[in-house]
Amino acid sequence: MRDFLKRLPKAELHLHIEGSLEPELMFALAERNGVALPYASVEEVRAAYDFQDLQSFLNLYYQGMGVLRTAEDFHDLAMDYFRRAHAEGVVHVEMHFDPQAHLVRGIELPVVMEGLSLARRHAERELGLSTALIMAFLRDRNAAEAMAVLEQAAPYWEMLDAVGLDSAERGNPPAKFVEVFERAARLGIPRVAHAGEEGPPEYIREALDLLDVCRIDHGVRCLEDPELVTRLRDEGMVLTVCPLSNVRLRVVERLADHPLPQLLEAGLRVTLNSDDPAYFGGGLLTNYLACHEAFGWSEEIFIQLAGTAIESAFVSDRRRLALRRQLADSV
């Protein structure tokens, strides 16, 4: 099964590029930029990756990204992930990035955009990997700041494939960001949002009704609301589920307890994703393999999951057709 899953053309729809920062690269960038780390070794960093919940993860996550200072750093970060993903059979990557987390550190938006944009071009040219860019707003900061960031990104609007909503979910409902997402809609930018990971099913409803999203990131708590499940199924709404992330952040205690089988049995459109692969135990192939071990899924189910990701990706019609053919040829 490993060989099959590796060659299966996979699209990653839910990835935070800052969360792909491996300890080895963290140390290299820290040395490059003269940044002091509170760790003595790579092994010590990995030992720190033992989270109790989303907030404890976020504390380490924001600390780690402190090594990202220049456009070259952001380029190297993205390319490091793109090369690993390509080696695992990933053919398309959609990366969230968090401009506010960098702006508060004094890293201006053009620095981030220059580095990520160059990496995207190199990924396509060197690896044949298509990419999409999702500018995410931090929901635990205020909506006025998010709006200011969206306006500041005006020179890059055409480069954005979507805007999103991430970070600490509890107490930060989608309703906070209605005006920001309405502004994005007027600009013609698609919208996605994290909802129903730590937050209740009501947050999923708000993301649908108030933010007019085209995908729900996570969404696993929808099963607590049968009417919501019916709606998600009838509307064909895609859930970008992150299995190993859910285990590491204690959404579920172990992967065997994950509601993924129930989501599929309910007829929902589901994709598998890695979220923050450096922190959560591995990339997309690792998540596929873990699900096979936990649920004993057949090749047909993984083909379905890969196909759903391709159909719901932010790609051109031409690229989607090419990915469909690649999937068909692989099986």
DOGU-529857 format. One record per atom (N, C-alpha, C): x, y, z. Coordinates in steps of 0.05 Angstrom, whole numbers, plus 5000, padded with zeros to 4 digits. Example, Ala and Ser with C-alpha at 12.3 -4.5 7.8 and 13.67 -1.06 7.14 Angstrom:
<recs>
526448865156524649105156526449345156525749555142527349795143525850015157
</recs>
This chain:
<recs>
501749765000500050005000501750255000504050245014505750485015506550574987507350384969508150464942505850584927503450464931501150574917500550864927500550904953499851164963502051374956504451284954506651474946506251564917505651384900505351464872502651594866500751564883498151694879498551994879497652134858497952424856496152564877497452704896496052814919496153114918493953244925493853534928493553604957495253784966495153874994493754144995491354145008489654385008489754535034490854415055490854545081493654515093495354705087498054715096498754995105499955025129501055285137504055275132504955445114507755425106509555485129508755655148510455695172510655445189508655275187508555025202510154795188511454865166513154665153516054695161516654875179519354945187520554715204522254555192523554335206525754445224526254305246528354395265531054455252531754285233534354325220534554595206532354665191532354915178532055145198530555105219530355305240533055385250534755185256537455245266539155385245538955295220540455415198539755705194537155765195536356045191536956215215536856095239537656245263540556325261542256145252545156205249545556415228544056395205544356585184543656865193541556885210540557145217541357235245543057085258543957155285541757155306539956965303537656945322538356735344538056815369538556625391536056455395536356195396534156015401534355915430532055855442532055745470532555445470533855345450534355055448537255015441538354795452541154745448541654565424539554415415539954225394537354175379537554055356535253975340533553775357534853595371533453405387531753535409532853755420531353895441528954035430529154135405526754255392524654035388525453805378523453595373522153505399523653505421522553425446520453635456520753885447518854095455516154065440516153895419513653865403511753675416511153725441509253555456507153745467505053785451503053985457500753875473499554045489497253965504494654055490494854265474492554375460493454565439491554685425492154865403493855105412493155225435494555455444497555395451498055175464500755105470502455055445501154945425502454915399503055195387501055365387501455635375503755785388504055755414506255895428508955815416509355555412511855465400512055545371509855525357509655585328510555875323509556065338510356345335513156395343514056255363516856275372518756185349518055955337519755845316519956025292517756155284517856315260519556565263520556615288522256845292524856845276525556605266528056595250527556685221525056725213524456815186524657115184526757215171527257505170527357625142528257475123528757585096527057435075526957545051525557415029526957145023529557135026530956885022530056675041529556755066528656565087525956445079524056615070521456515062521656335038523356405019523856234996524855965004526855965021528055715030526155545046524455675062522455525077520555385059519455525039517555405021518855185004521155244993522455044976523254794991523954825016524554585033522154405035519854525039517354365040516654265012516754424992515954344965517554094956520154094962521753864954520953614969520453634995519553405010516853305000515053484995512353414985512553274958514153394940514453274913515552994915517352944933518452674936516452474947514252574959512152404969509752374950510052474926507952444907505852674907506452894920504653124921505053274895502853344882502953474856501853764857500553834879499454104881499454174911500254424917500354514945498954784948497154804967495955054973496855145001498355355002499655435028498355675040497355645064496555875080499156015090499056275092501156425106499856635123501256715145500056895165501557165165500757355149502257605148502357755174500157745190500157885216502257795235502857525234504857415252507657525245507957605220510557715211510658025215508358155209508258445212508858525241507758385260508258455288511158415296512658265280515458235285517158435270515858605254517258805239518058705211516958475202517558365176515358455157515958625138513958745121512858545100510458605092509058425073510658375047511858575035513458525010515658325014516858305037518958105043517757825041515457785054514157525054513257455025511957635012510957584985513157534965515257674967517557634948518657354951519057274976520257004980518456784972515856794980513956584973513456574943513256804930512756814901515056694886517456754894519756634880519856334884519156244908519055954912516955824895514655954892512555834875513555804846514956004836515955984809518055764806519755744826521755534825520555254828518455234844517054974847515854874821514655064807513454984781515654914761517755074760519855024740521454784746522254744771524154534778522754264785520354284795518954044805516453974791515454154774512854114761510554124780510954264802509054274824507454534822504754504820503154744820502554824849502055084853501655184881499455394880498355444904496355654908497055794935496256044937496956204961494456304975494356245001492056335017492956515039492156765039492956955060490956925083491956835106490156775128490257005149487957055161487757255182487757105209489157225228489257105255486757185271485156985277482457035289482657135318484957085331485257185358486357465359486557605336487057885335484558025324484458285325481958425319481458445289478958475282478158485254479158735240479458955254480559205242483359155231484959015246487658955237487558775213485858575213485558405189484758565165482958745168482058915145484459085135486059195154488359355146490359185130490758935138492558765124491558705096488958655094487758605068488258835049487759085059488259315042491159355036492859295055495759325051496759135029495258915026495958715006495058784978493959024974492859094948494759034924497359084927499159024904499258724897498258564916498558274912495858134910493658284908491058154907490857944885491958014861491757824839493357564844495157574863496857344869495557164889493457264903492157104923489956924912490156664917488156484908485756474927486156554952484056564972485056724996483156795013483756885040482556675059483756665083482856465103482756575131482056405149481756485177482956255194484956315211486156105226486956205254488556055268489556105295487456015316487756105341486156005363483156045359481655825358478855835350476955905373477555805397475655845420475356145426472856225427472256505434472756695411473356595388473856765364472156675341469556715341467856615321468256755294467456615273467656745246466157005244464057045260462457285258464157535262466457515276468157745281469157865254469257705233470657785209468857815185466357865190464457895168465258115148465958345158466558575140469058515124471058385136473558315122472958125099471357925105470757725084468857845062467158025070465458165050467258325032469258455043471158615026472558425007473558195016474858004999473057914977470457864984468557784963468157994942468058244950467858464930470258474912472558394922474958384907475158144889473257964892473357714876475257504886476057524912477857324923476257114938476656854931475256634945475956634975474156514991474456515020474356225031476056165050475955925065476255995094475655815112475955875141476255615157478055635178478155425198475655445215474355215219471855215235471354925244470354895268469554625278471954445283474154565291476454405301476254395331476954615344476454655373473754785377472954955359470455095361468054915356465655005363463154845360462154845332460254665326459054655299457954925291457055095310455955355303457955525288460555485294462555635279462555555249461955305244461855215216459555355202457255375216454955515205455555805199456955935218457656215214459456245190461456065187463256085165461756065138459755895138458055855113456256095109454856175129452756375126453756665126455756715142456756995146459257055129460956855125463456905111463256805082461256645075460756545048463256395038464256205054466656055046465955845026468055765011467755544991468955285001470455295024471455055037471555105067471254885082471554895111474154755118475954895131478454765141477854635168478554375169477854195192474954115190473154235206470354175205469453915218471253785233470653515243468453505263467853735276465753735297462953765285462753765259460153785246458353555253459553325260457953085266456253115291456853325307455153375330452453495323452153575298449753715289448753575263446953385266445953235242444853415220443453625227442453805206444753945191446854005205449154125192450553925173450753675182451853475165450253445139447653445141445953435118446453665099446653905111447154135094449854125080451854045095454554025082454553825059453153595063452953395042451453505018449153625023447453725001448753944985450354114999451754334986454454254974455254004979457853914969460254054980459954155005462054305017464454125024466754215017469254055022470354115050471153905065472453935090475353855086477254035093480053965091481053865118480853605122481353475147484353415150485353445175488153415181488453205203488652945196488452735216490652745238493152755230495252755250495353005267494553225255494253475270492153445292489953325285487753285305488653115328490452925323491452755345493452915362495253055349497353205364496153425381493953545371492753765386490453675403490153415407488253295425485353335418484853385392482053385383480953105386482652905380482052625387484452515401484052305417486252195432488052025415486851875396488451715378487051705351488651645330487451655304485151465300485251235313483151035311480451155320480551365337478051495347477151715328478651775308477952005291475351955276473752175272471152145258471352125228473652105217473952095188472151875175472051635185470351435173467351525173466551645195463751735197463251965178465152135174464852355155464352245127465952045119465651925093463051775091462351625112459751475112457351665109457651915119455552105117455352235090457152165072457152265045458352535041460052615061461352875059463852865041464453095029466853115012469153185030471053005032473253025051475853005036477853155046480653135036482453095060484752965055486752925076488953135072490053235094492053445093493853425117496053575116498053555138498053785157496854015150496554245168499354375173500754275194503454375201505354145203506254045180507653785180510153755198511653975201514053965218513353915247511054005255510253995283508453755290507053645269505053445274505653165265508253115258509052845254509352755225509152945206509652865178507852995158508552955133507153085111504752925101503952975077501452865067501552565064503852455054504052165052503852035079505052155099504952035126502052035136500452245130497652245138496052035123496651995097495251785082495951505094498451465099499351205110498151155138498051365154496851335181493951265180492551375161489651315158489251025148491050935131490850655122491250465146493150535162493750365185491450365205490250605210488150635230485550525221484850555195482150495185482050265166484350175156484449955137483050025110483150275102481750355078482950225053481250185033482050065008483350274990484550184968485650374949483450554938481050454934478850604923478250854940478350824966477751054983479851264980482351184979484551384976484351524948483551374928483251494902480951704903478851634918476651824921477652074936479152044957480152274972481952444955483752314940485552464923484052614901481952484890480352604869478752844880477752824904476253054916478153294919480553244927482453464931483053594904483453444883483953554857481553724847479153614852476753754842476254014857477154034882476554274898478954454901481154404886483554564888483254834873484755024881484855284867486855264844485955154822487655114799486055194774487455244752486155304727484855054716482955094698481554864686483654684672485554814659487654654645489254484664490054604686491554454706489854234719487354284724485554084736485353844717485053894692484853674672487353514673489653644674492253504675492453324700491553434722491653284747489753044747487353084734485452864732486752634716488052714694489352504677491652364692493152524708495252404723494152204744491952274756490752094775489751844762488451874739487451644724489751454715491951574706494151414697495551264720495351384744496851264767495451014777492850974770491450744781490650554759
</recs>
